[in-house]
Amino acid sequence: MAEDIKQFTRSETIFGDPIEIQGNTIIPICKVSIGYGGGGGEGETPPQQRTGGKGTGAGGGAGLKIEPAALLVAKEGKISLLQIGGRESRVGSFLEKLPEVFDRMRHAKEGNGKADEAAST
């Protein structure tokens, strides 16, 4: 189990592959949460039940959660971090932010194109 946890918590899980969009580089960043536990016990059947007997038991479990946390955006030599949600960050909030990111990049590109055209005339 430790090897499985080690596999999920490597840097490639936290930092996604860079994505190139219109000359900008976007790197997704994820948050990884891991929980595990176990326990055991023993007991006897209460006297009012006629089955009688003793027993023992044990169990364990683990859980892993990976959720988007932020986008690292590199544009024109500047780097910015766009956080996704707060404590209750979910995939939905990640998806809600994407149009805003793309709009910002599109407007920035359109603004740069107009400046280039004005400079050339």
Secondary structure, 3 states (H helix, E strand, C coil): CHHHHHHHCCHHHHECCCEEECCEEEEEEEEEEEEEEEEEEEEECCCCCCCCCEEEEEEEEEEEEEEEEEEEEEECCEEEEEECCCCCCCHHHHHHHHHHHHHHHHHHHHHHHHHHHHHHC
